[in-house]
Amino acid sequence: MRPLRIFLIFCILSTSFSQDFIGSLEVKEQESHLYELNGHVRGAFFAGKSVSSDELVQKSGYGELGLKMRVRKGQWGDGYADVRFRHGYEFDESLAEFRLREAYVNSYLNHFSLRLGQQVVVWGRADAYNPTNNITPQDMTARSAVEDDRRLGNFLFRGTYHFQPFSLECIWVPQYRPSVLPTMVFPFPDFVTLGQEDDPNSELQNSTLAAKLDLGLSSVDGSLSYFRGYMPLPGVYLHPDSITIEGNGIKATVINKPYQMHVIGGDFSTTLGSMGIRGEIAWRQPFEDYENPLNMHVPYPDVQYVFGVDRTFGDLSIIAQYIGRYVINYRELKTSGLPTDQLYLTNRMINGQLDQTSHALFLRPAWALLHETLNLEVLAYYSLTTEEGLWRPVATYDIADALTLKLGGDFYLGPDNTLFGQIDRALSALFIELGASF
């Protein structure tokens, strides 16, 4: 009897222990689903032509740690954060940067969702160039093998109401954040110095409002959108009060100055057999008097449009697009012989309004090789009107799981009186990047 009693006691104790152990595992598993933590570590090096000669020089080198966290609160909401730490050098200066790219919280209530915090918002269904995408600013000087790194987060309210097959998205941006222009490489006159941006204050009338109505069907997707507020891309402006006479010369300060616009746009995407078809259009109308010579930073009203197709042939995928622009009430830029001529030309270059009608082509082929461990991709843009272009080849090789090597470059080209022609020597570069993700 004693061995049987010992055996029964052992079975009871082991059963109780196993239940407690399994229960603790279930709790830990549930807790693991409440949050996610991942990110990347990468090192990158850029080299290109010197601004003053054809010699090959170092452009940038840095190490970066990126952390992404998502916290879930059941069916009621979740939070997300994207933090970047970067150290190295850039433009011949040391670089030590901490950037909170995104940090927001979502709340869900039936058909309504609210997102509040630092966010990156991307509108439009075309590839690379989106005329309806006016919420998120970009850094045109950013050096990275990842295109998305050009986008900058901004604090905003974002609410969406879902009523199938539609959804209505509304955005309020309380405080303006500008895109970063390569102002330091523009050929301003010698008497001009660069000043601080003239950003709008926090008055309610200076905030930005935007709304988009989305349609999602099995055969076609599309949207209509409206934007009212300051455009992320500012212009360059010479304030009359900054002009002074010192001795026999003139001194003046040029600043980045934003402007307000109404933008009405739409986009769609569908398929025709095995081919994808996308399109996007936007009409832009400035608030201010764009014909006033003092408003040199305000562009003309215009209509921008994109039409493209995409197709996959086995391991090869191709995206091809036509990009056009028509400038309303266009006037030829006439030289007056004054130093301000360069400022007017610079604003025309930034806004793509050197001509009344412009046409450009965009091509992005991508090829997956070696059982998808080697990916070759080229982004190519060429303006048939201004003869400026961008060529961005990138080769990505998976050395091991979550360990990648990237080789590529950004190459700008164009005449001297075009935007890409101006930034060619400063921003064109070859790069190598080694990264590990987790």
PyMOL commands that set and color helices and strands:
alter all, ss='L'
color gray80, all
select helices_A, chain A and resi 2-32+147-150+183-185+204-206+240-242+341-350+419-427
alter helices_A, ss='H'
color red, helices_A
select strands_A, chain A and resi 35-49+56-72+77-90+93-109+112-119+154-163+166-173+192-194+208-216+220-230+235-238+244-246+249-257+260-272+275-286+302-313+316-327+357-369+374-383+389-400+403-413+429-437
alter strands_A, ss='S'
color yellow, strands_A
deselect
rebuild
show_as cartoon
